[in-house]
Amino acid sequence: MSFQPILPMDGYVGWRFLQRTLDSQQRSFAKTPAAQRDETYFRETIGTITSAKALVQDRRLLRVTLTAFGLQDDLPNRAYVQKVLESSVYDDRSFANRLADKRYLALAKAFSFADRAVPRNQLSGFADTILTQYRDRSFEIAVGDQNDSMRMALALGRDLGALAAQDSSEATRWYTVLGTPNLRQVFETAYHLPSSFGTLDIDQQVEILKTRTERLTGSNTIAQFTDPEAVDALTRRFFLIGQVAQIQASGMQNTALTLLQTGQASLKAMLGR
């Protein structure tokens, strides 16, 4: 697509600019010819699909569908995607239910090929729902091509608010955070958690996230993130800690470069003797 999001600044200041201009930028992005062609084809074709096999065989439909769920990298993995789509969402032992990444379960649930005589893609309003997700995700991808932290912040506002509003237990919500790559990365970055964090027992991971969240917002629940102020507090910290980490990494690189240059100068001096 020829349209490129306008991101004149990095960090939280840049994020605030993106928020102020988000609606107009998304509208411009959705009007690009490529986006319009994809939407037209999806609307005209998705209702004719009657099986997971038929969906994965149509590369264009599959690309739009996977992008809508943030799974666009799985486009070449058609057999894998078909297995997800053919999973029952009501069977705890099904393939989609056993995957840690809950985006796959959401994909299976959206179509319900295994659980309905008539799959959901043939129902009125299905195309609108998927295409709304597709527009949002496509714009996030374009933003991420320039600034991945901005992409994650956009996804955070959508995914965390939706999770907080779900009718599920707090434990289930926290497990979903850990099973959703974007949410997990935002929390890990915001709380400056080490790479070894993911090797801990999952219940211990949840307790650490809950403790850090309570320190930040005064509450350890995901339910609080229906409040935009709570989401903003987490987003601010995500950008702040991310920038600190970049500065630290840059400082280490500069130190290494200085040591290398000093060593080279010393070697030249010794050879010149």
VOLUMKOL-78200 format. One line per 3 residues: number of its first residue (from 1); their letters; for each residue x, y, z of C-alpha. Coordinates in Angstrom, 1 decimal, padded with zeros to 4 digits. Layout:
N
NUM> A> X:Y:Z | ...
END
This chain:
273
1> MSF> 000.0:000.0:000.0 | 001.3:003.5:-000.9 | 000.0:005.2:002.2
4> QPI> 002.5:005.5:005.1 | 001.4:006.5:008.6 | 002.8:009.9:009.8
7> LPM> 005.0:009.3:012.9 | 007.1:012.4:013.4 | 008.3:011.6:016.9
10> DGY> 009.3:008.5:019.0 | 008.3:007.6:022.5 | 005.2:008.7:024.4
13> VGW> 005.1:012.2:022.8 | 005.0:010.5:019.4 | 002.3:008.2:020.7
16> RFL> 000.1:011.1:021.8 | 000.5:012.6:018.3 | -000.6:009.3:016.8
19> QRT> -003.6:009.1:019.0 | -004.7:012.6:018.1 | -004.5:011.9:014.4
22> LDS> -005.5:008.2:014.5 | -009.0:008.5:013.0 | -007.9:010.6:010.0
25> QQR> -004.9:008.5:009.3 | -006.9:005.2:009.5 | -009.5:006.6:007.1
28> SFA> -006.8:007.6:004.6 | -005.1:004.2:004.9 | -008.4:002.4:004.3
31> KTP> -009.0:004.3:001.1 | -005.9:003.1:-000.6 | -006.7:001.1:-003.8
34> AAQ> -005.2:-002.1:-002.5 | -007.2:-002.0:000.7 | -010.4:-001.3:-001.3
37> RDE> -009.8:-004.3:-003.6 | -009.2:-006.6:-000.7 | -012.3:-005.5:001.0
40> TYF> -014.5:-005.9:-002.1 | -013.2:-009.3:-002.8 | -013.7:-010.5:000.8
43> RET> -017.3:-009.2:000.9 | -018.2:-010.8:-002.4 | -016.5:-014.2:-001.6
46> IGT> -016.4:-015.0:002.1 | -020.1:-016.1:002.2 | -019.5:-018.8:-000.3
49> ITS> -017.0:-020.6:001.9 | -018.4:-023.8:003.5 | -015.3:-025.4:005.0
52> AKA> -011.9:-024.7:006.5 | -010.3:-026.4:003.5 | -012.0:-024.1:001.1
55> LVQ> -010.9:-021.0:003.1 | -007.2:-022.0:003.2 | -007.2:-022.8:-000.5
58> DRR> -008.2:-019.2:-001.3 | -005.0:-017.3:-000.6 | -006.5:-013.8:-000.9
61> LLR> -009.4:-014.6:001.6 | -006.9:-016.4:003.9 | -004.6:-013.4:003.9
64> VTL> -007.3:-011.0:004.9 | -008.6:-013.4:007.5 | -005.2:-014.1:009.1
67> TAF> -004.3:-010.4:009.1 | -007.6:-009.7:011.0 | -006.4:-011.9:013.8
70> GLQ> -002.8:-010.7:013.8 | -001.7:-014.1:012.3 | -000.5:-012.9:008.9
73> DDL> 002.8:-014.6:009.2 | 001.0:-017.9:009.1 | -000.1:-017.4:005.5
76> PNR> 002.3:-020.1:004.2 | 001.3:-022.6:006.9 | -002.0:-023.6:005.3
79> AYV> -002.2:-027.1:006.8 | -001.6:-025.7:010.3 | -004.3:-023.0:009.9
82> QKV> -006.7:-025.6:008.5 | -006.2:-027.7:011.6 | -006.9:-024.7:013.8
85> LES> -010.1:-023.8:011.9 | -011.3:-027.4:012.1 | -010.9:-027.4:015.9
88> SVY> -013.9:-027.3:018.2 | -013.8:-024.4:020.6 | -015.9:-026.4:023.1
91> DDR> -013.4:-029.3:023.4 | -010.6:-028.4:025.8 | -008.4:-031.1:024.1
94> SFA> -008.9:-029.7:020.6 | -005.9:-028.4:018.7 | -006.8:-024.7:019.0
97> NRL> -007.6:-024.9:022.7 | -004.2:-026.5:023.4 | -002.2:-023.8:021.7
100> ADK> -000.8:-021.2:024.1 | -001.4:-018.3:021.6 | -005.0:-017.5:022.1
103> RYL> -005.3:-015.7:018.8 | -005.7:-019.1:017.2 | -008.7:-020.0:019.4
106> ALA> -010.3:-016.6:018.5 | -009.8:-017.5:014.8 | -011.5:-020.9:015.3
109> KAF> -014.3:-019.3:017.2 | -015.0:-016.7:014.6 | -015.8:-019.3:011.9
112> SFA> -016.9:-022.2:014.1 | -016.5:-024.7:011.2 | -016.4:-027.6:013.7
115> DRA> -019.3:-026.5:016.0 | -022.0:-025.2:013.7 | -024.0:-026.7:010.8
118> VPR> -023.8:-023.4:009.1 | -020.4:-021.7:009.8 | -020.5:-018.1:011.1
121> NQL> -018.9:-016.7:007.9 | -022.3:-017.2:006.2 | -024.1:-015.1:008.8
124> SGF> -025.1:-011.5:008.2 | -022.6:-009.0:009.5 | -019.7:-011.4:009.5
127> ADT> -017.8:-009.6:006.7 | -018.2:-006.3:008.5 | -016.7:-007.7:011.7
130> ILT> -013.7:-009.3:010.1 | -013.0:-006.3:007.8 | -013.1:-003.9:010.8
133> QYR> -010.4:-006.1:012.4 | -008.5:-006.3:009.1 | -008.4:-002.5:008.8
136> DRS> -007.1:-002.0:012.3 | -004.5:-004.7:012.1 | -003.3:-003.6:008.6
139> FEI> -002.9:-000.1:009.9 | -000.9:-001.4:012.9 | 001.3:-003.4:010.6
142> AVG> 002.0:-000.2:008.6 | 002.8:001.6:011.8 | 005.0:-001.2:012.9
145> DQN> 007.0:-001.0:009.7 | 008.2:002.4:011.0 | 008.0:002.0:014.8
148> DSM> 007.2:-001.3:016.4 | 006.6:000.2:019.9 | 003.8:002.3:018.4
151> RMA> 002.3:-000.8:016.8 | 002.3:-002.6:020.2 | 000.7:000.3:021.9
154> LAL> -002.1:000.4:019.3 | -002.7:-003.3:019.8 | -002.6:-002.9:023.6
157> GRD> -005.5:-000.4:023.6 | -007.6:-002.7:021.6 | -006.7:-006.1:023.1
160> LGA> -006.4:-005.2:026.7 | -009.7:-003.3:026.8 | -011.5:-006.2:025.1
163> LAA> -010.0:-008.7:027.5 | -010.9:-006.6:030.5 | -014.5:-006.5:029.3
166> QDS> -014.8:-010.2:028.9 | -017.0:-012.3:031.2 | -014.2:-014.5:032.5
169> SEA> -012.3:-014.9:035.8 | -009.3:-012.8:036.6 | -007.1:-015.9:036.5
172> TRW> -008.3:-016.6:032.9 | -007.6:-013.0:031.9 | -004.1:-013.1:033.2
175> YTV> -003.4:-016.4:031.5 | -004.7:-014.8:028.3 | -002.2:-011.9:028.7
178> LGT> 000.6:-014.5:028.9 | -000.8:-016.3:025.9 | -001.1:-013.3:023.7
181> PNL> 002.3:-012.2:022.3 | 001.7:-008.5:022.0 | 000.1:-008.2:025.5
184> RQV> 002.8:-010.3:027.0 | 005.6:-008.2:025.4 | 004.1:-004.9:026.6
187> FET> 003.8:-006.0:030.2 | 007.3:-007.5:030.2 | 008.8:-004.3:028.7
190> AYH> 006.8:-002.0:031.0 | 008.0:-003.9:034.1 | 011.6:-004.4:032.7
193> LPS> 011.4:-008.2:033.2 | 014.4:-010.3:032.2 | 014.3:-012.8:029.3
196> SFG> 014.3:-015.6:031.9 | 010.8:-014.5:033.1 | 009.2:-016.8:030.5
199> TLD> 011.0:-019.9:032.0 | 009.2:-019.5:035.4 | 006.1:-021.5:036.4
202> IDQ> 003.1:-019.8:034.8 | 001.4:-019.2:038.1 | 004.5:-017.4:039.3
205> QVE> 004.6:-015.3:036.2 | 001.0:-014.3:036.9 | 001.8:-013.3:040.5
208> ILK> 004.7:-011.2:039.4 | 002.6:-009.3:036.8 | -000.2:-008.8:039.3
211> TRT> 002.3:-007.4:041.9 | 003.9:-005.0:039.4 | 000.5:-003.9:038.1
214> ERL> -000.7:-003.1:041.6 | 002.4:-001.0:042.2 | 001.7:000.9:039.0
217> TGS> -002.1:001.4:039.1 | -003.2:000.5:042.7 | -005.0:-002.6:041.5
220> NTI> -003.9:-006.0:040.3 | -006.9:-006.8:038.1 | -007.2:-006.9:034.4
223> AQF> -010.8:-005.7:034.8 | -009.4:-002.2:035.7 | -008.3:-001.8:032.1
226> TDP> -011.8:-001.0:030.9 | -010.7:002.5:032.2 | -008.7:004.4:029.6
229> EAV> -006.6:006.0:032.3 | -005.4:002.6:033.5 | -004.4:001.7:029.9
232> DAL> -002.7:005.0:029.5 | -000.7:004.5:032.7 | 000.6:001.1:031.4
235> TRR> 001.3:002.6:028.0 | 003.3:005.5:029.4 | 005.4:003.1:031.4
238> FFL> 005.9:000.9:028.4 | 007.3:003.8:026.3 | 009.4:005.1:029.2
241> IGQ> 011.0:001.8:030.1 | 011.4:001.0:026.4 | 013.3:004.2:025.8
244> VAQ> 015.5:003.7:028.9 | 016.4:000.2:027.6 | 017.3:001.7:024.2
247> IQA> 019.5:004.4:025.8 | 021.2:001.8:028.0 | 021.8:-000.5:024.9
250> SGM> 023.1:002.5:023.0 | 025.4:003.4:025.9 | 026.8:-000.1:025.9
253> QNT> 027.4:-000.1:022.2 | 029.2:003.3:022.5 | 031.3:001.9:025.3
256> ALT> 032.2:-001.2:023.2 | 033.0:001.0:020.2 | 035.3:003.2:022.4
259> LLQ> 037.1:000.2:023.8 | 037.5:-001.2:020.3 | 038.9:002.1:018.9
262> TGQ> 041.2:002.4:021.9 | 042.5:-001.1:021.4 | 043.1:-000.5:017.7
265> ASL> 045.0:002.7:018.4 | 047.2:000.9:021.0 | 047.9:-001.9:018.5
268> KAM> 048.9:000.6:015.8 | 051.2:002.3:018.3 | 052.9:-001.0:019.1
271> LGR> 053.3:-001.9:015.5 | 054.7:001.5:014.7 | 057.6:001.0:017.2
END
